[in-house]
Amino acid sequence: MINTSPLLNYVKSNHDIQAINQWRTDVEKQLQDGFENGQSIREVILSRSNLIDEALQFLWKHAELDQTDLGLFAVGGYGRREMLPYSDVDIMILSEDDLSPDQEKLISTFISSLWDVGNFKPGISVRTISQCVEQATNDLTVATALIESRLIIGNENLARWPRRIVSQTWTDKTFFDAKMDEQARRYAQHNNTESNLEPDIKNAPGGIRDINQIGWIAKRHFRVNRIYDLVHLGFISEFELGVLEEAESFLWEIRHHLHRLTKRDENRLLFDYQRDIAALFGYTREEDKSPNYPIEQFMKRYYRSAQQVSTLNEMLLAYFNESVITPRLPNYERKIEEINEHFKLVDGKLAVQHHKIFSERPSAILELFYILANRPEIEGIRARTLRLLILAAKRIDQSYRDNPEHQALFMAIIRSPHRLYDTLVAMKRYSVLGNYIPAFGQIMGLMQYDLFHIYTVDAHTLLLLRNLNRFKAPEFAKDFPVVSSVFQRLARRDIVYLAALFHDIAKGRGGDHSELGAEDAINFCRTHGFTERECNLVAWLIQNHLLMSMTAQKKDISDPDVVQDFAEKLGDMEHLDYLYTLTVADINATNPKLWNTWRASLMRQLYTHARDVIRTGLGRPVDYQMLIEDTKFAASELLVNDFSLYDVETVWQELGDEYFIKESADEIAWHTRAILQHGNNSEPLVLMRAHRKSAQDAVQIFIYTQDQPNLFATTVAVFDRMNLDVQDARIITASTAFSLDTYVVLDRFGTLLTDPEREKTVIDALVKALSQSDKYPGLMQRRIPRQLRHFDIENTVDITLNAALQQNMVEISTLDHPGLLAKVGGLFMMQGLDIHSARIATLGERAEDIFFVTKKDGIPMSDSEAKTFAAQLKSALDEVSNQVSGQH
């Protein structure tokens, strides 16, 4: 036990309760010193609880409550003796009967002294036994608090009442059901996962509450005070207890550091604290590792610990339900269905025929999951079987993996037509998947410290497999019509499944994870019955799993040369079909916010264009003249009933060939119709519509106005003020010095096309700003979101010459933040550069934008000019980044 200051004795002798403030401060310092010098977190927490007991006993006596028959109880975490530096001190004053006026006066004195001391955060309830009964009956929180209450001082006859009250008001079943419902609601508030980027270590799945939950239910039934006592009752094994206690100590240490850092009762492991706490746990930067390596390693430990806790929570509570609750139900009859010599169904759950199955027949480990995958009606695994399975999984070694029977069983699971995702999640949860594929075990709990990848690598991988499997389901076809159709005609779905399983399996090792993962996959496929050609296809998909998304999001896929180059890298329809399905599933499994109909339309457009190139023959140069003529003909067909071809051609003569190469016939007809209807009106023309029929959340805005130096900067500044995020921009300058600008924007509120008033506001703002060509609207000052302030993104600027377009391509990578594009537009404006097109890609906290520019005379910058401007642009971005970090 930690030796603490004798100041409380001084308080007692001097009868000066204010001295408790200084005593508590000194005690906390001694507790912290003890922790830093090797005292366990358990000793520190218990010592704090005992010292608070001592202080409350003194104040109780000081208020002369020791002369009454009342009792002072610790409840909540204090009742469990789990006190962190800023934990609430929850107490209950209990009386057998209604309080007398004298008792009320003494209690008032006691409560006043608690608040006067100031170093306590008391949560106080005053109840009679009858009030406890009434409140416990109607309030699960009160009943739970009573279960773990303990008498600090006072009438010892009252000590037995709190648990007796719960026994009277709640049966085993009603209490169990209510606590499980409460846990389900708590899980839902945290996305039903242990893998949140900023987890609540107290309330999220796998957190402290999951350990408490085991204790609450066990204490209600077994009448024990500690989880340790459950070992002797056979409810929990020594090994399971050890896992829980190790996880609990780890979580307490995190919570201890959170309290110290924030100086409050903080349980959220926010980005604000992860770096500091990782350092306090001893995680340091290693050579050749990223700056975020210590955080990622610390969080990997957290996620693995949380998964262990939630798994034990699930198993132990299921065991309690199966062994205690269910058998006591009225008219209960156990339902048993024989499956084979190894397994049976008991009350709808899978169970082993006897406890030696896994040791006598090791293949039964995978056989169990094969049955689960092919019998959708099975509700889960019996708790006793789970215990045996988790122990058996530890014995999976290389000889187990090399066994052809086991290899065949694993591939049969992968090829299961039913619930592949749920089965693999269970295999991961119960340590089978990570032991059968050791490389997968290495990525379990591995996170990437960014806002782009919101899941751990293992969770992301399994979600990718879930998405692939969903493409064959009719209910998902309406959301993914093209990719669902492509997926359903794949000759070998197991090929894309294995590519998904291995695509990120080498993350965290250093080196190119795509190349390393491809090597792992080839070795795996060779031992699991694949031909060399099939092995190479799986490996190619892993090596190129980012190719399609990067091409669609960062290149101009309306450029036939871009599509031609992409198609040639694939070579045939088989590679295109597999890659398309893998890419769409991957994006949707990385971050749900990334996928929208705009991105869907980009992927679909790239797929259909590449398909056309492959079908017409690779290696054939693009016939630009024929492409232009075909586009013009298709557009004229849409206009011929309303306008003369002469008028249409008059408009088109002012536009260059690039316009007809990169714009679709539909868009050209839309633009042309608007320009002809606008006539000689000098006011800027602004129109908007949904971006194609398939991208309803993306808005296409067309602007026709006189060309001006600050056109792009002015436009994007207005968009920023109107809460519109630019995804794509194309600027065409006609020979008459008129500019035809097309922007694709995402509306942060999603109301632009459904709210006529807002639509008018945006159009009016654009018309007004573009009519005042000599006035730049300036930038709005926006608060930087909290999460963005914790990312140190290296600003890069790369300027190259696109010889075909005779334009400079400016690639920028920087920290995303509100108003970024408007700021960049202003920098181009000040440099006197014209922007011809832009591709905007925001990947979590990182913005990766590409601009095609020339000088005002239409000529690209020279090498020296480009080098100078790149340095100026990077300096400006660095200044912005410093301002962002300064707000942290």
Secondary structure, 3 states (H helix, E strand, C coil): CCCCCCHHHHHHHHCCCCHHHHHHHHHHHHHHHHHHCCCCHHHHHHHHHHHHHHHHHHHHHHCCHHHCCCEEEECHHHHCCCCCCCCCEEEEEEECCCCCHHHHHHHHHHHHHHHHHCCCCEEEEEEEHHHHHHHHHHCHHHHHHHHCCEEEEECHHHCCHHHHHHHHHCCHHHHHHHHHHHHHHHHHCCCCCCCCCCCECCCCCCCHHHHHHHHHHHHHHHCCCCCCHHHHCCCCCHHHHHHHHHHHHHHHHHHHHHHHHHCCCCCECCHHHHHHHHHHCCCCCCCCCCCCHHHHHHHHHHHHHHHHHHHHHHHHHHHHHHHHHHHHCCCCCCCEEECCCCEEEECCEEEECCCCHHHHCCCHHHHHHHHHHHCCCCCCECHHHHHHHHHHHCCCCHHHHHCHHHHHHHHHHHCCCCCHHHHHHHHHHCCHHHHHCHHHHHHCCCCCCCCCCCCCHHHHHHHHHHHHHHCCCHHHHCCCHHHHHHHHCCCCHHHHHHHHHHCCCCCCCCCCHHHHHHHHHHHHHHHCCCCHHHHHHHHHHHHCCCHHHHHHHHCCCCCHHHHHHHHHHHCCHHHHHHHHHHHHHHHHHHCHHHCCHHHHHHHHHHHHHHHHHHHHCCCCCCCHHHHHHHHHHHHHHHHCCCCCHHHHHHHHCCCCHHHHHHCCHHHHHHHHHHHHHHCCCCCCEEEEEEECCCEEEEEEEEEEEECCCCHHHHHHHHHHHCCEEEEEEEEEECCCCEEEEEEEEEECCCCCCCCHHHHHHHHHHHHHHHHCCCCCCCCCCCCCCHHHHHCCCCCEEEEEEECCCCEEEEEEEEECCCCHHHHHHHHHHHHCEEEEEEEEEEECCEEEEEEEEEECCCCCCCHHHHHHHHHHHHHHHHHHHHHHHHCC
